[in-house]
Amino acid sequence: MSKAKARLITLEGIDGVGKTTHVTRVVGQLAKEGIPVSTYREPGTTPLGEELRGILKHGLAKNAMAELLLFAAARAELVSTYVKPDLEAGTFVVLDRFTDSTLAYQGALGRIDEPILESICAAASGGLTPDLTIWLDVDPGEAFQRLYPLAGQLGSQTGSRDTELDVIEQRSIGYFKRVRSRYKAIMDADPKRMFHVDASGAVEQTAEQIKKVLYKHLEKWDVLS
């Protein structure tokens, strides 16, 4: 790898699109190319983040602003503890969710003024904007079909997540349609950063689309040997 700038790559999408599976694949592809890479999940990773993840998953925050601030606190800790130091050391970082998730999910609740939401997100990210965001998109109805078997005895399609749906995953299809619409609006406003990938097909089909987007950017960033 050349001494090019390290990059922040994020994968986004509503619950049930397979982000965790594809984050693992992206990390593997970067490592295969000899690119130093680390990966973290949001919220979580840090001790504070994991504590807040549990609070959020169990729905202890009953107020939209409280929920937003918990996500923001977890992100601020992750960015200062791992993400910024890794990038400064020349290590690529791949994140399973980042600021776009908060703008989409908390924004879809419709209970927080947009300028306030955006300012809190900017503060929590420490000024970081992803160099590349891959939006994995499926119809919310299909995503629900993937999620609800995970809450029963049918097992997981991703193989690496909890078996019970958390309180956010249990929100209505109408809510997830609003989340999806907000993701599209974010992409429309920043099309050079965020790229749409149809994740409705087989895992390998989705992976191939992601790989094309990823390698196009690796070539542009001049980090391939």
N, C-alpha and C positions, 0 to 999 in steps of 0.2 A: 504493500500500500504506500502511496506517495504521502508526503507530509501535507496533505490537504486538510482543510478545516473539518473537524468532527461535526456530525449532523444529528439532529433530533428528528426521529421518525415516529409517527403515531398512527395507531389503527383505531378507527371509530366505528360506531354503528349501534343500533338498538340491541337489546339483549336477545340472544339466540342466533346471532349471525355467524358465530364461530371465531370471534376475535382472538381468543386465547390460542386456539389451534394455529391460526395463521401468524400470530406474533412469534410463536416458536419456530415456524418455518422461515420467517424473515430473518430472525436471529441466526438460524443455521446457514442461510445463504450468505449472509455477511461474513460469518466466521469462516466459511468455505473459501471466501475470497481473500482471507487473511486480514480482514478489517477488524480491529478491536471493537468489541460490542458488549454492551450490558443491557439488561431488560428489567423493567419493574412494572408492578401493577398498581392501579389506582382505583380506589384509595387503598392504602396498605403499604407494605414493604418495611417502613420504619416502625419502631415500637409504638409511637404515637399513631401512625397511620393505621396499624392493625387494630388498635383499640377503637379508633374512630370508625373503622370498617364494620366492626361488630355492632357498634351503636347504630350506625346507619342501616345495616341489614335487618336489625330487629325493630326498626321504626320508632326508636325512642325520641327522635326529633319530630314533634307534632306540628311545627311551624315551618313554613317554607324558608324564611330567612335563617332559622336555626339550622336547617338541613344544608343550605347553601354554605354557611360559615363552617360547618363541620367538614364538608368537602374541601373548602378553601384551606382550612388548617392542615388537613392531611397533605394537600398538594404543596403548600408552602414548605412543610417539613421535608417532603421528598425532594423537592427541587434543591433546597439548600444543602441537604445531607448527601445526596447522590447525583442528581442529574447535572447540576452545574459543575461540580468537581470533575465528573467523568468527561463532560464535553471540554472542559479546560485542559484535561490531561490528554486529549486527542482520541477519546473513546466515543464511538457512535452510541446513541441511546435509542432503544425501541420501547415505546410505552403502549400499554394496553389501556387506552383512554388518556385524555388530557383536557385542556381548557374547553375544547369543542363539546365534550360530553356535558359539562356544566352548563354551557350556553344553550345546549339543546334540551337537556333534561329539566333543569331548574327553570329555564325559560318557558318550557311547555306547560308548566304549572300555571303560568299567567298571574302570579301573585307578587312578583317583584318587578319594579320599574326597570326597564332595559338599561338605562345609564348606570344604575346602581349595580345591576348584575354584571355588566361589562367591567366596571371599575374594580369590583371585588375579584373578578377572574384575573384581571391584569395584575393586581397586587399579589395574588396567590402564585402566579406563574413566575414571579420574579423577573418579568420582562421577556421571558422566553416565548418565542413563536416557533412551532415546528417547521423544519425545512421541507418536510413532506408528510402529508396526511392522506391515508388511504381509507376511504369511507366504504365499508362493507354494507351493502344495502339489500334488504329483503322486505317483502310485504309483511307488515306486522302480523297478519293472520298466519302466515307460514312460520314466522318467528315464534308465535305462541305454540304452534304444533311441535316445534323443537323443544320449547321450554317445558311445557306441562308434563311430558313423559319423564322429565328429570325429577319431578317432584314425587313420582310414584316409584314403581318397581321396574321400569323399563330401561333404566341405566342412562348414561350420558353419551351424547353424540360427540362431545369434545373430550371426554375422558379425564378432565382435570378441573372439575368445578364441584361446588356443593350440590347435594341432591335435593335440597328444599329450596323453593323459591323465596327470595327475600321480599321485603315489602314493596320495593320499587318494581321488581319483576311482576308483582301481583296487580299492578295498576291496569287500567282498562286498555283495550285495544285502541279506543279513541285517543287515549293519552299517548300511546306509542305512535299513532299516526301523526300527532302533533310534533312529537320528537323527530320523527322522520322528516317532516316538512321543514323543521328548523335546520336539520343537517343539510338539506338541499339548499336552503337559503344561504347558509354559511359557505357552501361550495360555490354557489352562484356569485357570491361577493368576493371570493378568493380562489378563482379557478386555477391559478398557477401553483397553488400550494396543495389544494385538496382534490383528490381524484376519486371518481366514482367507480366502484367495482360491484358488478351484479353477483351477489353471493347466494342466489337462489338455487344454483345447480349443485353438482357434486363437489366435494371438497377439492378434488384435483383440478377441476375446471376453474374454481375460484382461485386456487393457488397459482395457476398458470397466468391468470390475469394480473395478479399481484406481482408476480415475478417480472412480467413485462414492464410494469410501471416502475418497479424498484430498479431494474437494471438500466432503464432509460435515464434515471436520475444518477445512478452511480457513474455512468459514462459522462454525464454532464458535469458532475462534481470532480471528475478526473481522479477517482480513487481506485480504479481497477488496474491491476498490474499489466 
